[in-house]
Amino acid sequence: RHPLIVVQYISHGFLRGGPGDEVPIQALAARGFAVLSFASPNYIPAVAEKYKTGTELLRANRSDWLDQRSVQSSLDMALDQAIATGAVDSERIGLTGWSAGVSTAQFALINSPRYKAVSLGSCCEDMYSFALEAGPAFTDFARSIGYRLLEKGAEAFWRPMSLILNADRIDVPILIQNADSEYEGGLDVHEVFKQKGKPIELHVFENETHYKWQPAHRLAVYERTTEWFEFWLLKRRNCATDREPQYARWLAMTGAPTATELTCTPAY
């Protein structure tokens, strides 16, 4: 039974890891992982048919996080089918996310016990930094589509979705690899998790956009993502000497395997 990595949001097949080209599906498969390439369903038809303007539709889908619940239900069904093949270890499932897929990953972390490690290409949709990063115009737009931000009642709105509000019960190791143009949007989550001693690591790539375009950065993301999941789900490490600082950090994280438990594999 293989550990499974979920690559999700939009499926572009098995050469590249969905939108953003963040997750190297074939490289993960070559290293011993099963990979589920998952495309989120469209909006629930009854909602899409009822509301005609974009603002109305977005607002309806944020009522009790309706769209996230729909995506989570579909993802759970896909995972059940993958596990039923007998090829997947249900106790070693990793989750990835980028762009809107980060929201799916957040909701899954809070509302499902299945995941043992997470790698995100951006972060996060949460209570504070997300609302403030893009300025007052974005904050006004967010409120128009149903977000409760800093006003009274915001915590009740965010409870099913907020990593910050659920940090005490999330012990899953989280890797974040973000562009310098948008990493501030997840600093509240990163800081809360760090202060609580949770296993989390943030990398910021210089001169990058929402889509990481620099080849060296893409290679770094591919390698670090693969090594992160190998470390947590396979107890395996890249034994190249330049990786020593990386593994020193990871070994010090809460819940990490010990150095003696790790198998050392040759450099890729």
C-alpha positions as CSV (number, residue, x, y, z in Angstrom):
1,R,0.0,0.0,0.0
2,H,1.4,3.3,-1.1
3,P,1.2,6.7,0.6
4,L,-1.1,9.0,-1.4
5,I,-0.6,12.6,-2.4
6,V,-3.7,14.6,-3.3
7,V,-3.1,17.2,-6.1
8,Q,-6.2,19.3,-6.5
9,Y,-8.2,22.3,-7.6
10,I,-8.1,21.7,-11.4
11,S,-6.7,18.5,-13.0
12,H,-4.5,19.0,-16.0
13,G,-3.6,15.3,-16.0
14,F,-0.5,13.5,-14.9
15,L,2.4,15.3,-16.4
16,R,2.1,18.5,-14.2
17,G,0.4,19.1,-10.9
18,G,-2.7,21.0,-11.7
19,P,-2.9,24.8,-12.1
20,G,0.3,26.7,-11.2
21,D,2.4,23.7,-12.1
22,E,3.3,23.4,-8.4
23,V,3.4,19.6,-7.8
24,P,5.5,17.2,-9.8
25,I,3.0,14.3,-10.1
26,Q,5.3,12.0,-12.1
27,A,8.3,12.7,-9.9
28,L,6.2,11.8,-6.8
29,A,5.0,8.6,-8.5
30,A,8.6,7.7,-9.3
31,R,9.5,8.1,-5.6
32,G,6.9,5.6,-4.5
33,F,3.7,7.6,-4.0
34,A,0.3,7.1,-5.4
35,V,-1.2,10.4,-6.7
36,L,-4.8,11.5,-6.9
37,S,-5.3,14.2,-9.4
38,F,-8.6,15.8,-8.4
39,A,-10.7,18.5,-10.1
40,S,-13.0,20.4,-7.8
41,P,-16.7,20.3,-8.9
42,N,-18.4,23.3,-10.2
43,Y,-20.9,25.3,-8.1
44,I,-23.9,23.3,-6.9
45,P,-26.4,23.5,-9.8
46,A,-29.3,24.7,-7.6
47,V,-27.2,27.7,-6.5
48,A,-25.7,28.4,-9.9
49,E,-29.2,28.5,-11.5
50,K,-30.8,30.6,-8.8
51,Y,-28.2,33.5,-8.7
52,K,-27.4,35.3,-11.9
53,T,-24.7,37.9,-11.0
54,G,-21.2,37.0,-10.0
55,T,-21.5,38.8,-6.7
56,E,-24.7,36.9,-5.8
57,L,-23.2,33.6,-6.7
58,L,-20.1,34.2,-4.7
59,R,-22.1,35.4,-1.7
60,A,-24.4,32.3,-1.8
61,N,-21.4,29.9,-1.9
62,R,-19.9,31.6,1.2
63,S,-23.1,31.1,3.2
64,D,-22.0,28.5,5.7
65,W,-19.1,27.8,3.3
66,L,-21.4,25.9,1.0
67,D,-19.0,25.5,-1.9
68,Q,-16.2,24.3,0.4
69,R,-18.5,21.7,1.8
70,S,-19.4,20.5,-1.7
71,V,-15.8,20.2,-2.7
72,Q,-14.9,18.4,0.5
73,S,-17.7,15.9,0.0
74,S,-16.5,15.2,-3.6
75,L,-12.8,14.8,-2.4
76,D,-13.8,12.4,0.3
77,M,-15.7,10.2,-2.3
78,A,-12.6,10.3,-4.5
79,L,-10.4,9.2,-1.6
80,D,-12.7,6.5,-0.6
81,Q,-12.5,5.1,-4.2
82,A,-8.7,5.3,-4.2
83,I,-8.4,3.5,-0.8
84,A,-10.9,0.9,-2.0
85,T,-8.4,-0.2,-4.7
86,G,-6.2,-1.7,-2.0
87,A,-3.2,0.2,-3.4
88,V,-3.4,3.2,-0.9
89,D,-2.4,3.4,2.7
90,S,-5.2,5.4,4.3
91,E,-2.9,6.3,7.2
92,R,-0.4,8.1,5.0
93,I,-2.2,10.7,2.9
94,G,-0.7,14.0,2.0
95,L,-2.5,17.1,0.6
96,T,-1.3,19.9,-1.7
97,G,-2.9,23.2,-2.6
98,W,-2.3,26.3,-4.6
99,S,-4.5,29.4,-5.2
100,A,-8.1,28.4,-4.7
101,G,-6.8,24.9,-3.9
102,V,-5.4,26.4,-0.7
103,S,-8.9,27.1,0.5
104,T,-9.8,23.5,-0.2
105,A,-6.8,22.3,1.7
106,Q,-7.6,24.6,4.7
107,F,-11.2,23.3,4.9
108,A,-10.0,19.7,4.6
109,L,-7.4,20.1,7.3
110,I,-10.0,21.5,9.7
111,N,-12.9,19.1,8.8
112,S,-11.2,15.8,8.0
113,P,-8.7,13.7,10.0
114,R,-7.3,12.0,7.0
115,Y,-4.2,14.1,6.2
116,K,-0.8,13.6,7.7
117,A,1.3,16.2,5.8
118,V,0.4,19.3,3.7
119,S,2.3,21.3,1.1
120,L,0.8,24.7,-0.1
121,G,1.9,26.9,-3.0
122,S,0.3,29.9,-1.4
123,C,-1.4,30.8,1.9
124,C,-4.0,31.5,3.3
125,E,-7.7,32.5,3.3
126,D,-8.1,33.5,6.9
127,M,-9.2,36.2,9.3
128,Y,-6.7,39.0,9.2
129,S,-3.8,39.1,6.7
130,F,-5.9,37.8,3.8
131,A,-8.3,40.7,4.2
132,L,-5.7,43.4,4.6
133,E,-3.0,42.4,2.2
134,A,-4.6,43.7,-1.0
135,G,-5.9,47.0,0.5
136,P,-9.3,48.6,1.2
137,A,-10.8,47.9,-2.3
138,F,-10.3,44.2,-1.8
139,T,-11.7,44.3,1.7
140,D,-14.8,46.1,0.4
141,F,-15.2,43.5,-2.3
142,A,-14.8,40.6,0.2
143,R,-17.5,42.0,2.4
144,S,-19.8,42.4,-0.6
145,I,-19.6,38.6,-1.3
146,G,-20.3,37.6,2.3
147,Y,-17.0,37.6,4.2
148,R,-17.1,38.8,7.8
149,L,-13.7,40.4,8.4
150,L,-12.9,42.5,11.5
151,E,-16.5,43.2,12.6
152,K,-18.6,41.6,15.3
153,G,-19.5,38.0,14.5
154,A,-16.4,37.4,12.3
155,E,-15.1,34.5,14.4
156,A,-18.4,32.6,14.1
157,F,-18.3,33.1,10.3
158,W,-14.7,31.9,10.1
159,R,-14.8,29.0,12.5
160,P,-15.3,26.2,9.9
161,M,-12.6,27.6,7.7
162,S,-9.9,29.4,9.8
163,L,-6.6,27.7,10.5
164,I,-6.0,30.4,13.2
165,L,-9.2,29.5,15.1
166,N,-8.5,25.8,14.8
167,A,-4.8,25.8,15.3
168,D,-4.9,24.0,18.7
169,R,-6.3,20.9,17.2
170,I,-4.2,20.8,14.0
171,D,-0.9,19.0,14.3
172,V,-0.4,18.2,10.6
173,P,3.0,19.5,9.3
174,I,2.5,22.3,6.8
175,L,5.0,23.5,4.2
176,I,4.3,26.8,2.5
177,Q,6.2,28.0,-0.6
178,N,4.9,31.4,-1.6
179,A,5.7,34.3,-3.9
180,D,7.1,37.5,-2.5
181,S,4.2,39.3,-4.1
182,E,1.6,37.6,-1.9
183,Y,3.2,35.9,1.1
184,E,2.0,38.6,3.5
185,G,-1.5,37.1,3.1
186,G,-0.6,34.1,5.2
187,L,1.6,35.7,7.9
188,D,-1.1,35.6,10.5
189,V,-1.5,31.8,10.0
190,H,2.3,31.2,10.0
191,E,2.8,33.3,13.2
192,V,0.0,31.7,15.1
193,F,1.2,28.2,14.3
194,K,4.9,29.0,15.1
195,Q,3.9,30.5,18.4
196,K,2.0,27.3,19.3
197,G,5.0,25.1,18.3
198,K,3.2,23.6,15.4
199,P,5.2,22.0,12.5
200,I,5.1,24.7,9.8
201,E,7.7,26.2,7.4
202,L,7.4,29.1,5.1
203,H,9.6,29.8,2.0
204,V,9.3,33.0,0.0
205,F,10.5,33.3,-3.6
206,E,11.9,36.6,-4.8
207,N,10.4,38.4,-7.8
208,E,7.6,35.9,-8.3
209,T,3.9,36.2,-9.2
210,H,0.9,34.1,-8.4
211,Y,2.2,31.7,-11.0
212,K,5.9,31.0,-10.2
213,W,7.7,31.5,-13.5
214,Q,11.4,31.2,-12.7
215,P,12.9,27.8,-13.6
216,A,15.1,27.7,-10.5
217,H,12.2,28.4,-8.3
218,R,10.0,25.7,-9.9
219,L,12.8,23.2,-9.5
220,A,13.2,24.2,-5.8
221,V,9.5,23.8,-5.3
222,Y,9.4,20.4,-6.9
223,E,12.3,19.1,-4.9
224,R,11.2,20.5,-1.6
225,T,7.7,19.3,-2.0
226,T,8.9,15.8,-2.8
227,E,11.3,15.7,0.0
228,W,8.7,17.0,2.5
229,F,6.3,14.2,1.7
230,E,9.1,11.6,1.7
231,F,10.2,12.8,5.2
232,W,6.8,12.7,6.8
233,L,5.1,9.8,5.0
234,L,8.1,7.5,4.1
235,K,10.6,8.4,6.8
236,R,13.1,9.0,4.0
237,R,15.6,11.8,3.3
238,N,17.9,13.0,0.6
239,C,21.4,12.4,1.8
240,A,23.0,15.1,-0.2
241,T,25.2,17.2,2.1
242,D,23.6,20.5,1.1
243,R,20.3,19.2,2.6
244,E,21.6,19.0,6.1
245,P,20.2,22.4,7.3
246,Q,16.8,21.4,5.9
247,Y,16.6,18.1,7.7
248,A,17.9,19.7,10.9
249,R,14.9,22.0,10.9
250,W,12.4,19.3,10.1
251,L,13.8,16.8,12.6
252,A,13.2,19.5,15.3
253,M,9.5,19.8,14.5
254,T,6.8,18.3,16.7
255,G,5.9,14.9,15.6
256,A,8.8,14.4,13.3
257,P,10.5,11.0,12.9
258,T,13.8,10.6,14.6
259,A,17.1,10.7,12.7
260,T,17.6,7.0,13.3
261,E,14.2,6.2,11.7
262,L,15.1,7.9,8.4
263,T,16.4,6.0,5.4
264,C,19.0,7.9,3.5
265,T,18.6,7.9,-0.3
266,P,21.0,9.1,-3.0
267,A,20.7,12.6,-4.3
268,Y,18.3,12.9,-7.2
